[in-house]
Amino acid sequence: MSFQATSTDITLDSDHHTLRAKCVKSDGRTTQDSTLDLDTCIGNINGDFQWGKKDYSLTAKNVALDGDELSADLTKEDGTTIRTGAVIHLGDRIENDNGTLKFT
């Protein structure tokens, strides 16, 4: 299940790659703060977000989080052209595992 359904206070830190949330544990009542460094599981391949790669934030500008939608302007491989408005849905691969944000 998407982390968004069982988490609150979902934010992206000012470093533009640390996802932060209060996640409900498996007991359904207790919450705990959790973080996930998105640079460990999302990369930039020629101007597109790519799961399973690393360090997208090194080539991203105007990074924003809206719900589970991460968007940014990403540099392409030629280093000069920017792809504007690239989007990835974090709920597709990030889950709340007993109060901990995890990449699946």
N, C-alpha and C positions, 0 to 999 in steps of 0.2 A: 504494500500500500504506500502511496506517496507520503512523504514526510509531512506535507502541508496539511493533511487531514488530521494529524495527531500532534501538531506543534503550533505554538503561538509565538508572538514577538519575533517573527522571522525577519532578519535584517542581513545586509551585507556591510561588513566593516569598511572603514575609509580606505583600507589597503586594496579594495575592490576584488578580493579573492577569498576572504574568510566569511563563510556563511555561519550565522549564529541563530539559535532558536531555543525556546523552552519546549522540551519534548516530553510527552506523556510516556511514563514507563508502562510495562505490560500489565500492572495492576489496575490501570485505567484511572488512577487518582493522582499518584505522585508524579511530579514533573522534575526535570533536571535541566540545567543549562548545558548546551552542547554546541560545539563548533566543528566545522569541516573546512579544510583548506581546499578550495575548488581547484587551485593550481595543481593539485596532486592527481586530479582525475579528468580535467578538461584542458584541451590544447587548442591551438589555432592552426588549421591546415589551409593555407592559401585563402585566408579570409573567411573561413567557416569554423564554427565551434566543432570540436571533435571529442567525443567521449573516449576515455582510455589513453589520452595523450596528456601532456603536462604544460604548465606555465602559460596559459592563454593571456594572463594579465600583463605579461611583458610586452605584448603587441596589441593591447586594447586601450581604447579611449572611450570616454563617455559611457562608462559601465553603469548599468542600472538594474535593479531588481524590482519586479512588479509581480507579486504573488510568487509563483514558481518559475516565472519567465525571466531569464537573465539575458540582457541585451547589451550590445557594445558595437563600437566601430572598430573593426579589426584590420590590421595591416596585412596585405598580401605578401607573398614570397618575394616580390620585386622590391619590397621595402618602401615603396613610395605611394602605392595606391591603397586607399582605404575602402573597405567594404562597409558601408553604413548599415546599421540596423540588423546586424546578425543576431539571431535569437536561438536559445536553447532552453528546453523545458526541464528544469532540475528534477521535477517529480518523476520523470521517465527513468532515472537511474539512482536517485538518492532516496533513502528510506530512513525511518525512525526505527532503530533496533533497540527496543527496551530503554528508550531515553537517550540514545546515542545516534547522531547523524552518521550514516554510512553510505558509501558509494557501492552500488551493486552491479 
